[in-house]
Amino acid sequence: MRDSMRAGNPPLQLPQFQLYQPKPTHPNWQEVYREAAKLAWNIAQNIDLKRDPLAGTIFQKRKFLALIKTLKNLFINKRKMAKNDHNFNPLFYIWTMTNQCNFLCSYCSNHRGGKYPELFRQGLTKNLTTAQGLKLLEIMKEASAIYFCGGEPTLRKDLPELLNYSTKLNMFNMINTNGSLIGDLLLNPRYSKFLSQMDVVIVSLDALNISQMAEIYKVNEPLSRKVLRNILALRILQNFVHFKLIVNTVITPDNIEESFDIMNWCNDLGICFSPVSANIDHDPDYTLLKNPRYQALVEKILERANQGYSMIASPRMLKRLLRAKGILCHPKVFDHIDYDGRAFWPCKAYQQAVMINIFDYKNVKEMHKAAKKIIDATNFHGDGANQCQGHCAWMQNVVNDTYARALIQGFFDSGILNEIRGMMG
């Protein structure tokens, strides 16, 4: 495939499916793949195909330094945990770069009862300027990683400039996108470094049936089809630029059967699969969890994870996530920063969260120290007095739980090092 691309001929042969069985309602994959290959070939003209032999490994300088920072903070936070202080140095931070989105997903939730595009239409539109975004990255640089999200983060025109700076700060870069725009954006010379700098690209995919996708996303079918084309183009481009491609599926009562197909499709193509059950505000959808077909899907996901198929996390993390059991969230493992530069403290899903202006502080440590005086995050998760009252079961909550277990049980017994290695690719 690589020789074909270098010779100027995009690869046209779709890999053979074994687990996935195409349905009449699904697209003609050969046609979609042919379009994806042409797109990938055109994108390849815009990027440097000379690969660093260390690219994608932990020995690549930026990733290595991010890993060192992660391990350093692990030891610092282990000492804090021993003192029953849960105000940790953040492992990563989530930046909701904008509420704006070109989709209106049926399950969309800002963890506080709102939908991002509706919030944007209601006037929550004053995004940070590029200069403010760069300052935010500087303040938060003690965290190991940044998670760019929205709304739809690719709608921000300055995304390449912000990514350039987080890369210079030796941060591990992740993005969560609906995938509709990224294919066309990568043709722009401003995005020539995007794939080499973005370590993890997470694309939402909640059906393979294009009509059902359009219904879930509240968009037209051509735009839904473009998501599939773009995912396949990214999969082809992984042959030339090292980044981790993840397909994220939010499982709802309406797309359980399609979720089986997405998992099989990803497993056949070697794409990392990230399943999560829909939450309702700060609680799981308990009706969904009791659905026999959902339970069968969870069993199949765990079986595939144990067989070694690429999944977002280990079987034990997936079990806690998808069954929404045994999750003891520690919210200050990461910070969640809103579109306007204010951080939710201690947790975004907490309805009485205090909004902390990041720009009032020189660095994240100072911000945490000041915020702790307002609300102490220690033992914050739970149903007791002065606790969050939430039972969230998003991936970030299981990450918090797993990280905290490592601080209690030890790095090797908890498996945290394997989880970190798996995410870093």
DOBA-104876 format. One record per residue (C-alpha): x, y, z. Coordinates in steps of 0.25 Angstrom, whole numbers, plus 5000, padded with zeros to 4 digits. Layout:
// DOBA-104876
XYZ/...
END
This chain:
// DOBA-104876
500050005000/501150105004/501850074990/500550094983/500350234990/501750274987/501650244973/500450334972/499350224972/498450224983/498150084989/496750044983/496549904989/495749895002/496249805013/495449675014/494349675025/494249545034/493549585046/492749695040/491549655031/491049775022/489549795023/488649845011/488549975019/490050005020/490750075009/491550014997/492850005004/493649984991/493150124986/493450185000/494750125001/495150174987/494750314991/495550305004/496750254997/496750374987/496550464998/497750405006/498550414994/498250564992/498550585007/499850515006/500350614996/500150715007/500950645018/502350605020/502450455017/503850435023/503650365035/504450385048/504850235052/504450275066/503150345063/501950285071/502850215081/503050265095/504550295091/504050405082/504550535089/503150595092/502450475096/503650425104/503650565112/502050555113/502250415119/503350465129/502350575133/501250465135/502150385144/502650505152/501250545155/500850395158/501950395169/501450535174/500050495174/500350365181/500950445193/499650535193/498750405193/499550355205/499150485212/497750475208/497850595199/497150575186/497550705180/498450645170/499350705160/498550675147/498850565138/498250635126/497150745124/495950745115/495750875107/494350905102/494850995091/493551045086/492051005088/491851025073/491550895066/491050855052/490350735057/489250725068/489350585073/488250515080/489050485092/489850615092/490150655107/491050755113/490850675126/489950785132/488650765124/489050845112/489350815097/490650885092/490050945079/488750995086/489651065097/490351125085/489051175079/488651225093/489851325093/490951245100/491851285088/493051365094/494151265091/495551295095/496451375085/497651305079/498551395088/497651345100/497751205096/499251205095/499251265109/498351155114/499251045108/500451115115/499751115129/499350975128/500650915123/500950845136/499850745131/500350635122/499250635112/498250725106/496850675100/496350765090/494850755089/493550835087/492450855082/493250825070/494750865071/495050865056/494150985055/495251065061/496051135051/497351145059/497350995063/498650975055/499351095063/498851045076/499350895073/500650955069/500851015082/500350895091/501350815083/502550915086/502150895101/502350745100/500950715102/500250585098/499150635088/497750575087/496450615079/495050575079/494350615066/493050575059/493950545047/493150625037/494150735034/495450675036/495650605023/495550735015/496350815026/497550725024/497650775010/497950905015/499450935016/499250995030/498850855034/500150795028/500650755042/499350725048/499450575048/500850565052/500550655064/499250595068/499550475076/498050425077/496950455067/495550405073/494450405063/493050385067/492250285060/490850235064/490350155052/490850095039/489450115033/489550255027/488050285028/488150255043/489450335045/488750455039/487550435048/488450425060/489350545056/488150635051/488950655038/488750615023/489250475018/490350535009/491050585022/490850465029/491450385018/492650475018/492950435033/493150285028/493950335016/494850415026/495050305036/495550215025/496450325019/497050335033/497250185034/498050185021/498850305025/499250225038/500250155028/501050275027/500850365039/500750305053/499550345061/498550265068/497150255062/495950225071/494550215067/493650255079/492250195079/491150245089/490250135091/488750165093/487450085092/487350125078/488750075072/489049955080/489049865067/489849965059/490849965071/491049815068/491349855054/492249965057/493149885067/493249775056/493649875045/494649935054/495249805058/495349765044/496049895040/496949895052/496350025057/496350045072/494850035077/494350125089/492950085093/492250165104/490750155109/489950285108/489850355121/488650445125/489250565132/490150505143/489550365143/489550245134/488350215126/487950095135/486850055126/487950035115/488849955125/487649855127/487449835112/487749685109/488349725095/489249835102/489749725112/490049635100/490849745093/491649775106/491949625107/492449625093/493249755095/493949685107/494149555099/494849635088/495649715098/496149585104/496449535090/497449655088/496649735078/496949885079/496049945090/496150085097/496450015110/496749885117/495549785119/495449825134/495349975131/494349935120/493549855130/493449965140/493050065129/492049985121/491349925134/491450055142/491849985154/493050005164/493450145158/493950225169/494250355162/495350455167/495050575159/496350655160/497150545152/496850645141/496250785139/495050825130/495250965124/494051025117/494051105104/494251235112/495551195120/494851165133/495051025139/493850945146/494250925160/494350815165/493550745154/492750785142/491550695145/491350755159/490250855157/490850945168/492150945162/493051075164/493551145152/495051175153/495651275143/496951205139/497551345135/497551395149/498651295152/500151275147/500051125146/499151005149/499750985163/499351125168/497951105162/497750975169/498251035182/497251145182/496051065177/496350965188/496051075198/494651085192/494250935191/495150825195/495150715185/495550605195/494550495196/493650585187/493050465179/491850405186/490450415191/490750475205/490650625210/491650715202/491850605191/491450615177/490250525177/490650475163/490850335157/491450375144/491950265135/492750335124/494150285120/494750405127/494150355140/494750215139/496050275136/495950355149/495650225156/496750145150/497750255153/497350265167/497450115169/498850125164/499150225175/498550135185/498949995180/500250025173/500650055159/500949905155/499749835162/498749935157/499149925143/499250075141/500550065133/499949975123/498750065121/499750185119/500550105109/499350065102/498850205100/500150255096/500150155085/
END
